[in-house]
């Protein structure tokens, strides 16, 4: 019975997480995370926030935690929406906290189940790789957080599998999320003008070519520029400087 309880304590949370992820994708929850949906419900969202600010912020935070924990695509879109609906100064700190909580949930579940199992069965190569990652975990994780090209969920899971120190994971995640959270929230400030421009184009197109020939589409590419991505990459490179210096000194 005790072995069953130990097994349930180790694998139960992972099974529940996987089940929730499958259910979320099965019911198409990721389809609701689009700029088109935000634009379509713009007035209703703004009216509700004006009447119920605290409740709206709690819903936003809870939804963000769920999106991160369940590996649903669209966290960047949600950050933009937060900046658009609440303003960047209010939404960005909540985004940082919520994203960190969601990341910790995944990390802790994977570390407790897969991390222990792999550590017990790992060969020399896997063990060496895991120890090497864990040795400079803070800087590596900070790099992965600062550069948005790396899938957030995968980074959380890999950190758990490698059994990265919790403090290093928490600090690197929290600090690394801050620039992106504020940048995407700031981009959300201009989302209203993007909606207005797209709506004007769509209305003119419908009058000229008909509704079926004029899809209403809003892409994140209209807000995110190549220069912005280069800036994120530069921040990530700075995070790796301590690792490079440490290896350079060791080679002397």
C-alpha positions in Angstrom: 0.0 0.0 0.0 2.9 2.3 0.9 4.5 1.6 -2.5 1.2 2.5 -4.2 1.1 5.8 -2.3 4.7 6.6 -3.2 4.0 5.8 -6.9 0.8 7.9 -6.8 2.6 10.8 -5.2 5.4 10.6 -7.9 3.4 9.9 -11.1 -0.1 11.2 -10.1 0.6 14.9 -10.7 2.3 14.2 -14.1 -0.7 12.0 -15.2 -3.1 14.8 -14.2 -1.1 17.4 -16.0 -0.9 15.3 -19.2 -4.6 14.6 -19.0 -5.4 18.3 -18.6 -3.2 19.2 -21.6 -4.9 16.6 -23.8 -8.3 17.8 -22.7 -7.4 21.4 -23.4 -6.2 20.6 -26.9 -9.2 18.3 -27.5 -11.7 21.0 -26.7 -9.7 23.5 -28.7 -9.0 26.0 -25.9 -6.0 27.2 -27.9 -8.3 28.5 -30.6 -9.6 31.1 -28.3 -6.1 32.6 -27.9 -6.0 34.8 -31.0 -5.8 38.5 -31.7 -8.9 38.2 -33.9 -11.0 37.0 -30.8 -9.6 39.8 -28.7 -10.5 42.4 -31.4 -14.0 40.9 -31.9 -14.7 41.2 -28.1 -12.9 44.5 -27.6 -15.7 46.6 -26.3 -17.2 43.8 -24.1 -13.8 43.2 -22.5 -13.1 46.8 -21.8 -16.5 47.4 -20.4 -16.2 44.4 -18.0 -12.7 45.5 -16.9 -14.0 49.0 -16.2 -16.7 47.6 -14.0 -14.8 44.7 -12.3 -11.1 45.6 -12.4 -9.9 43.4 -9.5 -11.9 40.3 -10.6 -10.6 40.9 -14.2 -7.0 40.9 -13.1 -7.5 37.7 -11.1 -9.1 36.0 -14.1 -6.2 37.2 -16.3 -3.6 35.9 -13.9 -5.4 32.6 -13.4 -5.8 32.1 -17.2 -2.2 33.0 -17.8 -1.0 30.4 -15.2 -3.2 27.8 -16.9 -1.9 28.7 -20.4 1.7 28.3 -19.3 1.1 25.1 -17.2 -0.9 23.4 -20.0 1.6 24.4 -22.7 -1.1 26.2 -24.8 0.3 28.4 -27.5 -0.4 32.1 -27.2 1.3 33.3 -24.0 2.8 36.2 -26.0 -0.6 37.1 -27.4 -2.0 37.0 -23.9 0.7 39.4 -22.8 -0.2 41.8 -25.6 -3.9 41.5 -24.7 -3.0 42.3 -21.1 -1.3 45.4 -22.1 -4.2 46.4 -24.4 -6.9 45.8 -21.8 -5.2 46.8 -18.5 -2.4 49.0 -19.6 1.3 47.9 -19.7 2.2 49.2 -16.2 -0.6 47.1 -14.5 -0.5 44.0 -16.7 3.2 43.4 -17.0 4.0 42.6 -13.3 1.0 40.3 -13.1 2.2 38.6 -16.3 5.6 38.0 -14.8 4.2 36.5 -11.6 1.6 34.4 -13.4 4.1 33.0 -15.9 6.6 32.2 -13.2 3.9 30.3 -11.2 2.9 28.3 -14.3 6.5 27.5 -15.1 7.2 26.3 -11.5 4.1 24.0 -11.7 5.5 22.2 -14.7 9.1 22.2 -13.4 8.1 20.8 -10.1 5.8 18.1 -11.5 8.4 16.9 -14.1 11.2 17.1 -11.5 9.3 15.0 -9.0 8.3 12.3 -11.5 10.6 12.1 -14.5 13.6 13.8 -12.9 13.9 11.2 -10.1 13.2 8.3 -12.5 15.8 9.4 -15.0 18.4 10.2 -12.2 18.0 6.6 -11.0 18.3 5.0 -14.4 20.6 7.4 -16.2 23.8 6.3 -17.8 27.1 8.2 -17.5 26.5 10.5 -20.6 23.0 11.6 -19.4 24.3 12.1 -15.9 27.2 14.2 -17.1 24.9 16.3 -19.4 22.5 16.9 -16.6 25.2 17.9 -14.1 26.8 20.2 -16.7 23.5 22.0 -17.2 22.8 22.2 -13.5 26.2 23.6 -12.8 25.5 26.8 -14.7 21.7 26.5 -14.6 21.0 30.1 -13.7 22.9 31.6 -16.7 21.7 28.9 -19.2 18.1 29.3 -18.0 18.3 33.1 -18.1 19.5 32.9 -21.7 16.6 30.6 -22.6 14.1 32.9 -20.9 15.4 36.1 -22.5 15.3 34.6 -26.1 11.7 34.0 -26.9 12.6 31.5 -29.7 12.8 28.7 -27.2 9.4 27.0 -26.3 8.6 28.0 -22.7 7.1 24.6 -21.8 10.1 22.7 -23.1 12.5 24.8 -21.0 10.4 24.1 -17.9 10.3 20.4 -18.6 14.1 20.1 -19.4 14.9 22.0 -16.2 12.8 19.5 -14.3 14.3 16.5 -15.9 17.8 17.8 -15.2 16.8 18.4 -11.6 17.9 22.0 -11.7 18.1 23.7 -8.3 14.7 25.2 -7.5 16.2 28.6 -6.4 18.2 28.9 -9.7 15.1 27.9 -11.7 12.8 30.4 -9.9 15.2 33.4 -10.1 16.2 32.8 -13.7 12.6 32.4 -14.8 11.4 35.4 -12.9 14.2 37.7 -14.0 14.3 36.4 -17.6 10.5 36.9 -18.1 10.6 40.5 -17.1 11.9 42.1 -20.4 9.5 40.1 -22.6 6.5 40.8 -20.3 7.1 44.5 -20.4 7.8 44.6 -24.1 4.8 42.7 -25.1 2.6 44.6 -22.7 3.9 47.8 -24.2 3.1 46.5 -27.7 -0.4 46.0 -26.4 -0.8 49.7 -26.0 -0.8 50.1 -29.8 -3.1 47.1 -30.4 -6.1 49.4 -30.6 -4.7 51.3 -33.5 -4.0 48.0 -35.3 -7.6 46.9 -34.8 -8.9 50.2 -36.1 -6.7 50.1 -39.2 -7.6 46.5 -39.9 -11.3 47.2 -39.4 -11.1 50.2 -41.8 -9.3 48.1 -44.4 -11.8 45.2 -44.0 -14.9 47.5 -44.3 -13.5 49.0 -47.5 -12.6 45.6 -48.9 -16.1 44.2 -48.2 -17.7 47.2 -50.1 -15.4 46.6 -53.0 -14.9 42.8 -53.3 -17.6 41.2 -51.0 -17.4 39.7 -47.5 -16.1 36.3 -48.6 -13.1 37.8 -50.3 -12.0 39.9 -47.4 -10.7 37.8 -44.4 -10.4 39.7 -41.1 -7.0 38.8 -39.9 -4.7 40.3 -37.3 -1.2 38.9 -37.0 1.3 39.3 -34.2 3.9 40.0 -37.0 2.2 43.4 -37.3 3.4 44.2 -33.8 6.7 42.3 -33.4 9.5 43.6 -35.6 12.8 41.9 -36.6 14.6 44.6 -34.6 12.7 43.5 -31.4 13.7 39.9 -31.9 17.4 40.9 -32.4 17.2 42.9 -29.1 15.9 39.7 -27.3 18.8 37.7 -28.8 21.3 40.3 -27.6 19.9 40.1 -24.1 20.2 36.3 -24.2 23.8 36.6 -25.4 24.6 38.8 -22.4 23.3 36.1 -20.1 25.9 33.6 -21.5 28.9 35.8 -20.9 29.5 34.5 -17.3 29.5 30.9 -18.6 31.9 31.8 -21.4 34.2 33.6 -19.0 34.2 30.7 -16.5 35.1 28.2 -19.3 37.8 30.5 -20.6 39.4 30.8 -17.1 39.2 27.1 -16.7 41.1 26.6 -20.0 44.0 28.9 -19.0 
